[in-house]
Amino acid sequence: MYRTTNCNSLRKTDIGKDVTLAGWVHVSRDHGGVIFIDLRDREGLTQVVFRPEENAALAKEAHHLRSEDVIQVTGKVAPRVPGTENPKLATGHIEVIPTVLKILNRADDLPFPIDAEIHNEDLRLTYRYYDLRRPELSRNLRIRHRAAKATRDYLDSQGYLEIETPILSKSTPEGARDFLVPSRLMPGKFYALPQAPQQYKQLLQVAGVEKYFQIAKCFRDEDMRADRQPEFTQIDIEASFVESNDIFELTEGMLAAIFKATRNLDIKMPFDRLSYRDAVGRYGSDKPDRRFGMELADLSDDFRGSSFKVFRGAIDAGGVVKAINAKNFASLTIGQSDELTEIAKNFGAKGLAFIKVEGGEWKSPIVKFFSDAEKAALKSKLKIEEGDLILFGADKWEIACEVLGRLRLRIAEMQQLVKGSDGQSGSDLDFLWVTDFPLLQFSAEENKWNSMHHPFTRPKADDIGLLDDKSKLADIRAEAYDVVLNGVEIGGGSIRIHETQLQDKMFEVLGISPEDRQAMFGHLLRALRLGAPPHGGIALGLDRLVMLICGAHSIREVIAFPKNNRGMDLMSQSPADVDARQLRELSIKLASEKKP
C-alpha cells in the first residue's frame, strides 16, 4: 500500500504506531540540520521530522526535498516536543519520525507558490490542475460534491427520478445564442447544445414520468461577463399535477437539505414571498438584497403639483418620483458622488439629484423648489436625520426603480453594510421567493413582444383573457417565480402551458408563424395533443448556489476547470484551430479561406 492512513487522521491516541503516509511536500524547513516536512494530501497535513542523530542518511536525503515533490514515508508516530504543539492543526500534537523515505516523483520549478494569494487569474487557470491543490479550492470541490449528493438524496426521497436528456439537440429560439454542432452524416445540418433541458423535461411529463430531475449541463453562446460561463450546471426539476406552492415546498426542503449537508446550518422556512412589482418597487430589483434597509419610497403623490419641473414633468408623463435614504452617508467624497452619478446615467437617468443633510441644513440646489408640505413628506417617508444622503429618481417606473436599485447596492458596498455570505449562522441567509413576473416584455429594437421567461410559461388564470387585447399585454402576469438568496437569483421556474390552444395563442402573441411553430416546436405541440398533464418546475444554478455556500466571489472558484472571462480554457488552449480535413468531412469552409 502507498499509505496506511491519510495526513489528517493521526492523533495523540496513535502515538507509538507504525504508519505509512504519502502526499506532497507542502513546506520544508531546515532547523540546524533537522528537517521538518509538512506532508499534505487531500485531507490535511502531518509534520514529518528527519533528525540526523537518528538517521543521518535519511536526513541528508530529506535535505534535498522541494515543495510539491511527491513522497512516501514510513515511520513511528511520536508526540511533538512540549511547547511546539500547533493547536490550529488537527494533527498538531503529533509528528512522524520516518525510517523510510521514498521519492515517488519530483516537481519542477513551480508556476506560483501553492500557499500564496495569486491575483493573476489567467496564470492560475493555465495551471488549473496545480491550482486545485490549494486547500480552499479543494474544500470548494468537496462542498460542491456534498451539495450535489444532498440534492440527489433529497429528491430521491421525494420520489423524483434522475433522467438524462440529450446533449445533441435542436436549435430553437429560447433567449440566448446556441452552440451549434455540425453533422458529418447530414451535411449542412446542425445539432445544438442545450441551453436547458426545457422541452425534454416537459416531454417527460407527457410521458408519464411525473417526477423528474437532473443535474444538467447547459450551454449558452453569450458574450462574456465577469461571472458567466459558456457552460454551466443546473439542478433541473419538473413534476406533473403540481401548482406553484408544491414547487416552493419541494425547493425549500431541498435547499434546507443542501445547507445542512454543506454547512450544518438550519435555514428558516417557509421563505418569504414578494411579488415582482413589490420587489422592484421597494428595492429596485427583482432579486432584492434585503440584508440592509434603504428601501425605495414613492413620492409621486407628494410632488404631483410640485413647482420643481423635473419631478412634475416625470409625473405628468406617467412616470414616478422615488427616493432612497443612505443613512449617515452625507460625507461621501467627490469621487463617490461622481461614481454614483455615472451609475445613474448608465441605467437610463439623465442625471442624479440628491440632498445632503449636514449641520442641520438640507444642502442641494433643488431644495429651494420644494414646498413645506413636500419637505414634510420627504422627512416623514424617508425618516431624514442629520448626516443622511437622499437620492432621487424621476422617470418611468422601470427606470426610476432600476436606477435607485443600482445605487442602493453600490452604496451598500461603499458603506460595507453587509458581511460576506460565508457567515456561520443561518440568520445570515435571506431566502426569498419573487412571484408574479410579467409574462411578456416589449422589445423596442425588434418592435415585438418577447417572453420574459420562455414561451412555455403559463399566464395567471385571471389574465389569460388579456392575450386577446394588445393594449393589455404588459399587464399579463406569469405563473413564474424566482428563488433569491442574499440578493442573488439562485433559481427560477414556472408552471407550464399544457394545452395546445393556449400554447398556439402564446406563439401568436410572440409573432411566431404557424409554419415556424411546426418547424421549431412541432414535436412539443404534437405531444400536448396526446394528453399532457398540468406540470411545472424549476431550475437552480448549481455553480452559483455552491459559490454562495462557499463564500466565494466567483463561480470560477467552484468549477473544477472553468473558462476565463473571455470564454477560453487557458489550460488546454481551447477553443483551437482544427485540421482542414476535419472541416472538409463536415462540409464546412471557413470564411477566411474563401476566395473573394
N, C-alpha and C positions, 0 to 999 in steps of 0.2 A: 504493500500500500504506500501511496505517496504521503499519507498522513493518517494519524490515529485520531486527531481532533482538529478543530478549527482554531483560529488565532483569537477568538473572543470567548472561549469557554473555560479556560483554566482559572481556578480559584484557590484559596488557602487550603481547601479540603483535598486538593490534588498534590500538595507538597509531598515529595518523595517518589512520585510516579515517574515512570519512563514514558516519554511521548515522542511522537514524530510530527513535525509541523512542516507545511510547505506554503510558499507565498512569495510576495515581492518585498525587496528591501525598501522600506519606507524612508527610514533615516539611519545613517551610520555615524557613530560618534567614537572618536579615539580619545580616551582619557588616560594618558600616560601609558599607552600600550595595551590597556584593557579596552576591548572593542565592544561597544553597545550597539545592537541592531534592533530597531523596531521592525518586526516582521508583520506584514499586512496581508490579509486575504479579504474576501468579500465581507466577512463577519466582523472584523476588527483587528486589533493589534496585540502582539505579545512581545515583551522585551526578551532578547536573547543576548547573553553575556559570554564573551570569549576572554578567558583570563590566561595570560602567558604562563603563569606559575602552575596552572593545572594542565594545560595542553599547548605548548609553545608552537608546535607546527600548525595546529588548528587556528590559533590566534593570528599567526602570520598570514595564513590563507585568508582569514576574515578581513585582514587589513586592506585587502585589495577589492573588497566588495563595493559596488557603487549603487546609487539609487536606482530602483526598478529592476535590478538583477533578480532573476527567479531562482530561489534556492530551496533546499530541503535540509532540515536539521533534525537530529535525533539526540535526545538528552534527558536530563532529570529536572523535574520541577522543584524549584527552591524558593524560600522566602526572600524578598528583597532585603537588602541591608537596612536596618532600622534608620528611619529618617529620610529614606529615599523613596518611600511609597508614593504612588500617584493616585489619590482618591478619585480623580476625574476619569480615570480609566478603569473599565470593568476588570481588567487583568492587572490592575496597578499594584497589587500586593504580592505578586509572584514574578519570577523570571525563570527562564530555561537556561540551564548550563549544558551546552552541547558536547557530545562525544564524537558526533559525526556531522560533517558539513558536505553537502553535495550541491554543486552549482548546476542547475538544470538549464539555464540559459542566461547569457549576458545581454545587457541592454546597452545600445549605442548612446551617443550624446542625446539628451532629451530635448524635445522641442520647447518645453517650458517646465518649470518645477510643478510637481503634482499638487503641492500644498500652497501654491501662490494664487492670488486673485488675478486672473488674466482678463484684461478688458478688450483684447483683440479677439472678437468672436470668430472671425474668419480663420484665425490661426487655430483656435480650439476645434472648429468644425472640420478643418483639414485633417487633424489628428484625433478625430472623434473617438476612435477605439481606445486611445490613450486617455483622452479627456474623461471618458466614462469611468475610469478607475477612481476619480475623485470621490471621496465619501459622500458629498452632498448629492452628486448625480446618481451614485449607486443607491442611495436612500430614495431618491425620486422614482427610480425604476421599480424598486421594491414596493413603494406606495402605489404606483400605477398597477402593479400586479394584484395587490390586495383589493384595490378598487374594482378591477375587472372581475376578480373572483367573487367578491361580495355581491356584485351585480348579478352574476350568473346564479349564485346560490339563492339570492332572494327571489329572482324571477322564476327560477325553477320551483321554489316553494309555493309560488302563486299559480302554478300550472302553465307557465309560459314555455314554449318550445323554441330552442335556438335553431334557426334555419338559415342557411347561407343562400344568398341571392347572387345572380351573375355579376361578374366584373365587366365582361364584354357585353354591352347593352346597345341601346339605340339612342341617337341624339334627338332630344326633344327640348323645346323652349321651357326651361324651368328657372330662369332668373340669371344664371351665370353662364359663362362660356364653357363648352365641353372640351375635354381632351379627346381627340379623335384618334382611332387606331385603324389604319388601312388594312383591307382584306386582300391577301395574296390570291385566294381561291376565287374571289369575285372582284376583279379589277374595277376600280372606280367606286367601290362601295366601302363604307366605313362603319366600324363599331364606335361607340362612345363609352368612356369610363363613367360610371355612375356618379352624378352629383350627390345623390342619396338614393336609397332603395325604395323611393316613394311609391312608384307604380307597382313594383313587385310585392311590397308588403300589403297593398290594398288587394291585389290579386290573390294573395294567400288567404285573405278574409273571405273572398268569393269562393275559394277552395275549401272552406270549412275548417281551416286551421284554428280559428277563433282567438288563440293567444300566441303571438309571435314575438320573438326578439332576436337581435343580432348585434354583436359588437362589430360594426361595419366600417370598412374603408370607403371613403368618399373622395371625389376628385373634382376640383374646380379650377379652370384655367383663367384665373383672375389676376389683375395687377397686384403686385406685392404691396402689403402694408407691414408695419412694424411687427405685427404679431399674427400674420396669416401664413398658412402653409398650403401649397397646391394639393397636397394630400393630407387628410385628417381622419380621425376616428370618431364615430358617434355611437352612442347606445341607442339603438333603434327599436321602438316598441309599437305594436299595433294590436288592437283587440276588437272583437265583434260584440254587438249588443251592449255598448258602453255609452255613457254620457260623460261630459267634462269632469264631473265630480269623481267618477270612477278612475279616470286618468290621474287626477290630482292626488287621490288617496294612494294609488299604486306608486306614483313617483315619490311622494313624501316618504313612504315606507322604504323604498329603495335607497333614497338619499340618506335616511337615518341609518340603514344597514351599512352603507359605504363609509359614513363618517365614524361609525362605531368601530369598523374594521381597520380603518386607516389612522384615526387619531384618538380612538377611545373616547369620543365625545357623544353626548346625548343632545340631539338638536330639538328645538321647540317645534311641536306640531299641534294642530294644523298650521300651515303657513298663512300669513295674512294675504288678503287679496285686494287689488286695486284695479279699477277699470283703466283702460288705455287713456281715456280722457282725463281722469283724475291724476294718473301718474304724470302725464305730460304737463297738465295744468298746475300741479303742485310742485313738481321737481324739475320740469323742463326736459324730461327724458322718459322713454318707455322702458328703461331699465334703471330705475332710480336707486341711488345710494342713499339710504335713509339713516346712516350711522351718525349723521350730523344734521342740524336744523337747516336754516337758510331757505325755507320754503318760499315759493313764489306767491306774492299777494296780488290779487286782481283789483286794480284801482279805476277800472273803466267807468263805473257809475259815478265815482267821486270826481272825475275830470271830464265828464260829458259836456259840461258847459264852460270848460276852462278857457282862460284868455291865452294860455300857452299854446301857440299854434301847432307845434309838433305833436303834442298829445291830442289836441282837439281834432287835428287832421286825420290822425290814425283812427280815432274812434268814429268819425264821420264816414270814413272809407270802409267801415265794417270791421275794423281791427280792434285791438285792445291796448290798454296800458297796464303793464305789470312791473313789479319791482321786487328786489331781494334786499335783505339787510345783512351785510357782512359785519357781524358784531366785532367791535374792537379792531377794525381794520382801516380806520381813517388815517392811520400813519403810514399807509402804503407809499412806496417810493415812486419816483417819476418813471423809472423803468418798469415797475409793476403796473402802473397806470397805463403806460403805452402798450404793454403786452395785452392787458385786458381789452383795451380799445381795438387792437388788431384782431383779437379773437372775435369780438362782436361784429366787426366788418366782414371777417371771413365767413361768418354764418348768416349773412344777409342784412345786418343792421347798417344804417347809413352813418352811424357814429355811436358814441356812448355817453349818455347823460348820467351824472352821479352827483351826490351830495356828501360832503364830509361834515361830520358833527364834531367840531373842535372848539374848546374854550366857550362852550355854551352857545355857539353860533352854528347855523346851517350855511356852510360855505359852498356856493355854487352860483353861477350866473343865471340859472333858471329859476331860482327861488323867488326872485322879485315878481315873477309872473303868477305865483301861487296865491290864492285867496286864503284867508284864515281858516275857512272850512276845509279847504284842500290840505292845508298843513296839518290840521287836526286829524283828518282822516289818515294821512300818512303816519303820523305819530302813533295813532291808535292801532292801525292794522299791522304796522311793522315794529311796534314796541321800540321806538327810537330812543337811544340813550347817548350820553357823552361817549365819544370815541368810535361811533358807528360809521359805516360807509353804506350809503343807499345807492343802488344801481338800478336803472330803468330800462325797460324795453317797450317800445311803442311801435306796433306794426301789426301785420296779420297775426292771428293767434298762433299759428305754427311757428312763424319766425321769431316772434317775441318770446315764446316759451323756449325754443331751442337755444337762442342767444343767451338768455339768462341761465338756462340749464348748463351750458358750457362754461359760463363764467362762474357759476356756483361750484362746479367741480375743480376748476383751476384755483379758485380762491381757497378751497378746502386743502388743496395741495400746498399752496403758499403758506397757509396758517397751520399746516400739519394737524388737521382736525381729526384724522382717523389714523389708527395704527394698522400695521400690516395684517393680512388675513391669516397669518400663521399663529395667531394668539392661542392661548392654552385653554380658553373657555368657550363653551358653546354659545355663550351670550355675545361673542364677537361675530357670530354668523347671523346675518339678517337675510332670511329666505322670504321670498315674496312671489305671489302669482300676479301677473298682469293679464287682464282678460278683456274681452270685447274689443279687439282690434278692429279697425276699419277693414272691410272686405277688399276694397279697391283703392288704388291711388292713381291720380291722373298724371300722365307724363306730358308736359307741355312740349317737350322736344319731339316726341313721337305723335303728339296730338291724339292720344288714345288712353283708355283705361287699362291698367295692369293689375294683376293680383298682388296684394300686399304680402301674402304668404305663398300660396301656389294655387293653380286653377282648380284644385280638387277640394278646396276648403269650403265648408258648408256655411251659408249665411244663417244668421239668427232666424228662428222660425217667424218672429214678428216682422222681420224685414224682407222676407223673400219676395213679397209683392212689389217692393220698390225696384226690383230688377227691371220692371217694365216702364219705369219712369226715369228718363235720362237725367232729369234735374235733381233726382234724389239719390243718385249712385254714391255720392260722397257720404251719405248718411247710413249706408248699409253696414251693419256690424257683423263680424265673423264669429263663428264658434271656434275662435283661435285663442291661444294662451301661451305665455312665456313664463318660465321659472327663472327667477333672478336671485343671485347671491352677491351681497355687498356691492351692488351696482354693476354687476357683470351678468349678462344673459348666459345662462348655462344650458338652456334647452327651450325648445318651442314645439308646439304641435297644434292639432285641431281635430274636430270632428269632421269627417269627410262627407262629400256628396255620394250617395249610394243609388240615386235614381237617374236613369238615362235622361229623362226630360229635363231635370234640373241641371244636370251636367251640360247638356246641349245649350241650355239657356245661358249658363255661365260662359261657355265658349263664345256664344253670340255676343254677349256684352264685351268680351275681350277682343272682339274683332277677328276671331278665328273662323275662317270659312268652313262650310260643310266638307269640302274636299280636303282641306288641311286637317280637319278634325279626324277624318278617316285615315289619312296618311300618317299622322303622328300618334293618334290615340285610339285608332280603330280597335285594337286588342282590348283596351280598357272599356270602351263603350259596349263592345260585344259581351264582355264579362258582366257588366252591370245589368244587361238584359236577361241574364241567366240566373237571377235570384241572388243579388248581392245583399248581404245583411247590413244593417246600420253598423258603422265602425268608426274608429278614431284612434289616435295615437300621439306619440311624442318622440322627439329625438333630442338627446343631450350630448353636448360636445365633451367627449371623454378627456381630450387634451386640456381643454380649458378648466374642466372640473378638477382634474388632478393638479393643475397649476395652482389653483386656489387652495386646495388641500395642503400642498407642499409649501405654500407661501412663496412660490417662485414668481419672478417678474416677467417671464416669457414662457409661452408654450414650448419653445425650443428646449427649455430646461427639463422637460418631462417627456420628450420624444427621443428614442434611442439614436436615430440617425435622421435629424431634420435637415431641411433645406435652409439656406441662409435667406436674408431679406431680399435677395434678388432671384429667389427660386432655384438656386444652384446647390448641388451637392458637391462641395469642395473636396471631400474625401475621395470620391470616385470620379470626380470631374465629369459630372453629368448635369444638364444634357450635353451630348457629344455628337461629333460627326459620325456618320455610318458609311460603310463601304458602298461604293456605287452599285455593286452587284445586288446588294440588298434592296436598293431603291428600284432597280430595274425589275426585280422579282415582284415588287409591289406596284409596278406600272406608274411610278412616281418620278417626275423630273423636277429638280429644283429650279426656281425662277432664275437664280443666278447663272444657271448653266444654259438657259435657253438663248438662242441666237436672237439678236434684235431684229 
